[in-house]
């Protein structure tokens, strides 16, 4: 199966790196509409809309994900739109209705990314309790179960720890089955992926780190008697004509990091990364430099010439990655360059790989 490509929508201000280096990246609706329309023309399959309610890592302005998804659904033709959602700040039955509506607006192109949450103040300031690590994943799992019941059953009943349904209905149903994404690295996240999700997103990592997570989730999937799950990886792409140019851009980003904001973000996610019972989760091994790209995208290694980046993407495919989620410094030009210079090379290398294995 061919690799698929996604990109982070910059629907929060400040771009995708916490750096004072100037970025040619807009965050408003017109900017995001332009990026989405370009992306679907140059080979991208998905756009992921971030969910943020408070300023963090310099993101002072945030466009809400579901409402922006609805607008992008009406202004695109083929791009699949992934709406991120925070259980606890949304009620799942209401959100299920919203997603079904977005699916109709887009003629069947809606997906959802269920985010269990790491920013404590985001919940407390909006009047919601802050749960411990594993309870947040338990709530997310119930959230997904409620979504799927309402999208598939004529009348849904549910009696969970966090959510309850009594003869609940939802019409119209989605046009196409809505794909459910989730992320994580902890045991609780993997177990949730082993039971209820369709795609497992991973923060930036090494090939070895990705392989470990993929193998764990696949094993859990088999133990639970579930169908195979897909895997997505986050990677910050810096594609230039020479490797030295690309590495210099990375050095410039890090040298101009907003150290105060990065340290604030590090403090916020420190407990998220270590709060699981086993003490291992997202960001648990992240350095200050890693967090300049707040989903550790530098680690993935999408930095170099178009051919180097394409080769790295093929290495990701060979360990079981299905979707590559990208972020960029300058969306005004880097998004286009990636679609025109990297994706075609990946397709050529996939074809060569397939001819060898057939």
C-alpha positions in Angstrom: 0.0 0.0 0.0 1.3 3.5 -0.9 2.4 5.8 1.9 0.1 8.6 2.6 1.1 12.2 3.5 -0.4 14.6 6.0 0.6 18.0 7.2 -0.1 20.0 10.3 -2.4 22.9 9.7 -0.9 26.0 11.2 -4.2 27.0 12.8 -2.3 28.5 15.8 -0.1 31.5 15.6 3.7 31.2 15.9 4.3 28.5 13.4 5.4 24.9 14.0 8.7 25.8 15.9 9.2 27.8 19.1 11.8 30.0 17.5 12.3 33.7 16.9 13.6 32.9 13.5 11.3 34.6 11.0 8.7 32.2 9.6 6.7 32.7 6.4 3.6 30.9 7.9 0.2 32.3 8.4 -2.4 31.0 10.8 -5.7 32.7 9.8 -8.5 31.1 7.8 -7.5 32.5 4.5 -4.0 31.2 5.0 -5.2 27.8 6.0 -7.6 27.6 3.1 -4.8 28.5 0.7 -2.5 25.8 2.1 -5.2 23.2 2.0 -6.1 23.9 -1.6 -2.4 23.8 -2.5 -1.8 20.6 -0.5 -4.5 18.5 -2.3 -3.1 19.6 -5.7 0.5 18.4 -4.9 -0.1 15.0 -3.4 -1.1 15.4 0.3 -3.8 13.1 1.6 -4.6 14.6 5.0 -4.5 17.9 6.9 -4.5 17.7 10.7 -6.1 20.6 12.6 -4.6 21.3 16.0 -6.8 21.7 19.1 -5.7 24.5 21.4 -7.7 26.6 23.8 -4.9 28.4 25.8 -1.7 30.0 24.7 1.2 27.6 25.0 4.6 27.6 23.3 3.9 31.1 22.0 0.7 30.1 20.2 -1.3 33.2 21.4 -4.0 32.9 18.7 -5.8 29.6 18.0 -8.6 28.8 15.5 -10.9 26.1 16.9 -10.4 22.9 15.0 -13.9 21.6 14.3 -15.2 24.9 13.0 -12.2 25.4 10.8 -12.6 21.8 9.6 -16.1 22.7 8.5 -14.8 25.7 6.5 -12.0 23.7 4.9 -14.4 20.9 4.0 -16.4 23.4 2.0 -13.4 24.8 0.2 -11.5 21.7 -0.7 -12.3 18.7 -3.0 -10.1 15.7 -2.1 -8.1 16.4 1.1 -9.1 14.3 4.1 -9.6 16.7 7.1 -8.5 15.4 10.6 -10.1 17.3 13.4 -8.3 17.1 16.7 -10.5 17.0 19.9 -9.9 17.0 23.6 -12.3 14.7 25.6 -13.3 16.5 28.7 -13.7 19.8 26.9 -16.1 18.2 24.4 -19.1 15.9 25.0 -18.8 12.9 22.7 -22.4 12.6 21.5 -22.4 16.3 20.4 -19.0 15.9 18.8 -20.2 12.8 16.9 -23.0 14.9 15.4 -20.5 17.7 14.5 -18.2 15.2 12.8 -21.0 13.5 10.9 -22.0 17.0 9.6 -18.5 17.8 8.5 -18.4 14.4 6.7 -21.5 15.5 4.8 -20.1 18.9 4.0 -16.9 17.3 2.7 -18.7 14.4 0.9 -17.0 11.8 3.1 -13.6 13.3 3.9 -13.8 13.7 7.7 -11.5 12.1 10.3 -10.8 12.7 14.0 -7.7 12.8 16.2 -8.6 12.1 19.8 -6.1 13.9 22.1 -6.0 12.8 25.7 -4.5 16.1 26.9 -1.3 17.3 28.5 -1.9 20.9 29.4 -3.4 20.9 32.9 -4.3 24.6 32.9 -6.3 24.1 29.7 -8.8 21.9 31.6 -8.8 23.8 34.9 -9.3 27.2 33.4 -12.3 25.9 31.5 -13.9 24.4 34.6 -13.0 20.8 33.9 -11.2 18.4 36.3 -7.7 17.3 35.6 -7.5 13.6 35.6 -4.4 11.4 36.2 -2.6 10.0 33.2 -4.3 6.6 32.8 -7.7 8.1 33.6 -7.3 10.5 30.7 -6.7 7.6 28.3 -9.6 5.7 29.8 -11.9 8.7 29.1 -10.5 9.0 25.6 -11.2 5.3 25.0 -14.8 5.8 26.1 -15.1 8.9 24.0 -14.1 6.8 20.9 -16.5 4.0 21.8 -19.4 6.5 22.0 -18.4 8.1 18.7 -18.4 4.8 16.9 -21.7 3.6 18.5 -23.5 6.8 17.3 -22.0 6.6 13.9 -22.9 3.0 13.3 -25.9 2.0 15.5 -29.5 3.0 14.9 -30.0 3.5 18.6 -27.0 3.6 21.0 -26.8 2.7 24.7 -23.6 3.0 26.7 -22.8 2.9 30.4 -19.2 3.9 31.0 -17.3 5.5 33.8 -17.3 8.9 32.1 -20.1 8.8 29.5 -23.6 7.4 29.3 -26.1 7.0 26.4 -29.7 6.0 26.6 -31.4 5.2 23.3 -29.3 7.9 21.6 -29.7 8.4 17.9 -27.7 10.3 15.3 -28.9 11.1 11.8 -27.7 11.5 9.2 -24.9 8.9 9.6 -21.5 9.7 8.2 -21.2 9.1 4.4 -17.9 7.1 4.9 -16.6 5.4 8.1 -14.8 8.2 10.0 -11.2 7.2 10.7 -10.2 7.7 14.4 -6.6 8.7 15.0 -4.9 8.8 18.4 -1.3 9.5 19.7 0.8 8.5 22.6 3.8 6.5 23.7 2.8 5.2 27.2 1.5 1.8 28.0 -2.0 3.2 28.4 -1.9 4.9 25.0 -0.7 1.7 23.4 -3.4 -0.3 25.1 -6.0 2.2 23.9 -4.6 1.9 20.3 -4.8 -1.9 20.7 -8.5 -1.8 21.3 -10.3 1.1 19.7 -8.4 3.4 17.3 -7.8 3.1 13.5 -4.5 5.0 13.2 -1.7 5.4 15.9 0.2 8.7 15.6 3.7 8.9 17.1 5.8 11.9 18.0 9.1 12.3 16.3 11.5 9.5 17.1 14.4 7.3 15.8 13.7 4.3 13.6 14.4 2.1 16.6 12.0 4.1 18.8 9.2 3.9 16.1 9.8 0.1 15.7 9.4 -0.5 19.4 6.0 1.3 19.5 4.8 -0.3 16.3 5.6 -3.8 17.5 4.0 -3.2 20.9 0.7 -1.9 19.4 0.6 -4.6 16.8 0.9 -7.2 19.5 -1.8 -5.7 21.6 -4.0 -5.4 18.5 -3.6 -9.2 17.9 -4.2 -10.0 21.5 -7.5 -8.1 21.4 -8.6 -9.8 18.2 -8.8 -6.4 16.4 -8.1 -5.7 12.7 -4.7 -4.3 11.8 -4.1 -0.7 12.8 -2.2 1.9 10.8 0.7 4.0 12.0 1.6 7.6 11.5 4.8 9.5 12.4 5.4 13.2 13.0 8.4 14.7 11.2 9.5 18.3 10.7 10.7 18.6 7.1 13.5 20.9 6.1 14.2 20.2 2.4 16.9 22.2 0.7 19.1 21.8 -2.4 22.1 20.6 -0.3 22.3 18.8 3.0 24.5 21.6 4.5 21.7 24.2 3.6 19.1 22.1 5.4 21.3 21.5 8.4 22.0 25.2 8.6 18.3 26.0 8.7 18.0 23.5 11.6 20.9 25.2 13.4 19.3 28.6 12.8 16.0 27.5 14.2 17.6 26.1 17.4 20.0 29.0 17.9 17.1 31.4 17.7 14.8 29.3 19.9 12.5 31.2 22.3 14.2 29.6 25.3 11.7 31.0 27.8 8.8 29.6 25.8 10.5 26.3 25.2 11.3 25.9 28.9 7.7 26.7 29.8 6.5 24.1 27.4 9.1 21.6 28.8 7.7 22.2 32.3 4.1 21.7 31.0 4.8 18.4 29.3 7.3 17.1 31.9 4.6 15.5 33.9 2.7 14.4 30.7 5.8 12.4 29.7 6.5 10.9 33.1 3.0 10.7 34.7 2.2 7.2 33.4 2.7 4.4 36.0 5.7 3.1 34.1 7.2 6.6 33.8 7.4 6.6 30.1 5.3 8.5 27.6 5.3 11.4 25.2 8.2 13.8 25.7 9.6 11.7 28.5 13.0 11.6 26.8 12.9 14.9 25.0 15.7 17.4 25.2 15.3 21.2 25.2 16.4 21.1 21.5 13.9 18.4 20.7 11.1 20.6 22.1 11.9 23.6 19.9 9.6 21.6 17.5 7.0 20.8 20.0 6.2 17.3 18.7 9.8 16.3 18.5 9.8 16.4 14.7 13.5 17.0 14.3 14.2 13.5 15.6 12.5 11.8 12.6 15.2 12.9 10.2 13.3 14.6 7.4 16.2 17.1 7.0 18.4 17.2 3.9 18.1 17.1 0.1 14.9 15.9 -1.6 16.5 12.5 -2.3 17.8 12.2 1.3 14.4 12.9 2.7 12.7 10.6 0.3 15.1 7.8 1.3 14.3 8.4 5.0 10.6 8.2 4.3 11.1 4.8 2.5 13.0 3.6 5.6 10.0 4.6 7.7 7.7 2.7 5.3 9.9 -0.4 5.6 9.4 -0.5 9.4 5.6 -0.3 9.1 4.8 3.4 8.9 1.7 4.2 6.8 1.3 8.0 7.1 4.0 10.7 7.3 2.8 13.8 9.1 4.8 16.9 8.2 5.4 20.4 9.6 7.4 23.2 7.9 9.2 26.4 8.7 7.9 28.4 5.8 4.5 27.1 4.8 4.3 29.7 2.0 7.1 27.8 0.1 8.1 24.6 2.0 4.8 22.9 1.7 4.8 23.3 -2.1 8.5 22.2 -2.4 7.8 19.1 -0.4 4.8 18.1 -2.6 6.7 18.8 -5.8 10.2 17.6 -4.9 9.8 14.9 -2.3 6.5 13.1 -2.8 7.3 12.2 -6.5 10.6 10.8 -5.4 8.9 8.7 -2.7 6.5 7.4 -5.3 9.4 6.4 -7.6 11.2 4.6 -4.8 8.0 2.9 -3.7 7.6 1.6 -7.3 11.2 0.4 -7.3 10.7 -1.3 -4.0 7.5 -3.0 -5.2 9.2 -4.3 -8.3 11.9 -5.9 -6.2 9.5 -7.6 -3.8 7.0 -8.8 -6.4 
